[in-house]
Amino acid sequence: MEAWDEVEVLARTWTVLYRCWWSVHYTTGILAAVAGAIVASGTGPIVWGSVASVCAALITFLGPLKKATQYYHAHHALSQVLLEARHGLLTDSQFAARVGEARRYVLGTEIVVTPAPEPEEGA
């Protein structure tokens, strides 16, 4: 498998994960709001209070929006790398370095851009 193909698969995977975490965040948040409204109105069973509490805890401790944002940025960084590589704007070492930078988005580490050394002429 070519390096570009592997990176394309990675970009698609990150897109799926971005959408999953985004869905978890908003689905859980909406459920928490609805459950809280039912409890506040006094028209439903008390179990809705537990549902609201669990949903709020999930949003707090899972941090789905943060994860979705990381995958979103990583996907777009990889898309840009692929675009530049296809047009011959990156050397192999620059390509590898930029893919590594995109991976750091997912890992949540600080992005430090260090250009890859250019190959020496005649070497």
N, C-alpha and C positions, 0 to 999 in steps of 0.2 A: 504494500500500500504506500502510495506516495505521501510525502509530508503534507502536501496541500489537502489531500483527501482526508488524512487524519484530523487536520485542523478544521475542515468543513464539518466532519462528524462531531467534533468537540463543540463547534459553534451551534450546531443544531441541538445537541444535547443541552447546552446551556440555555438555549431558547425555551426548550420544554421545561427545564427546571425553573426558569424565571416565571413562566406562566403558571406553573404549579404553586410556587410559593406566593405569587400574587393572588391566586385563587384562594389559597388557604387563608391568607390575611383578610381578604374582603368577605369571604363566606363566614369565617369565624366572627368577624366584627359585626356583620349584619345580624347574625344569629344572636350575638350578645345583646345588641341593641333591641331586637324584637323581644327576646326573653326578658330583658329588664323592663321594657314597656308593659309587658303582660303582668309582671309582678307588681309594678307600680300602680297599674290600674285596678288591681285587686280582683280581676275577673278570672284569673287562671289558677291552677294548682301551684302550690309553693315550690314544687320541683323546678319551675322555671327560674327561680332565684339561683338554684344550684347550676343550672345550665348557663346562666349569665356569668356567674362567677368562674366556672371552668373555662368558658370561652375567653373571658378577659385574661385569665391566667395563661392560657395558651398563646394569646397574642403577645403577652409580656415576655414569657420565657422562651418561646420559639423564635421570636423576632423574625417572622416571615417577610415583612416588608424590607428589612435590611438584607436578608438573603436574596430576595427578588431583585433588589437594586444591584447587588454585587453581580449576579448572573446577567442582568441587563447590560451593565457596563462592560463586562467581560465579553459578551456576545458581540457588542458593537465594536469593541477593540479588535476582536478577531476578524470581523468583517472588513475592517479597514486594512488590517495586515494582509488579508487575502487579496483585496483589491490592488494594493500597492505591489504585492508580489507578482500577481498575474500580469501587471504592466511593466515588469522588469525594474521596478524602482527599489528593490531590496536585494541585498546579497543573501546567501544562505545563512550566514552568521547573524545578519540583521533580522532576518525572518525568525530565526530561533529565539533571539533576544526579545523580540516584540511578542511572540507567543508566550514566552515566560512572563512578560509584564501583564498580559491578559490573565494568566493563571493567578497572579497575585491579587487581582480583583476578587476572585472567588475565595481565595484564602484569607482575604481581609487584611493582608499585610500592606505596608506602605509601598507605594509605587516609586521606585527610584529608576529614573531613566538613565541608563549608561549605554552610550552607543558602542556597538560591537566594533572591534578593530577591523580596519579595512585590510584586505590581503595586500602584501607587499608586491610591488611590481617585480617581475622576473623570478618570483619564488614559486 
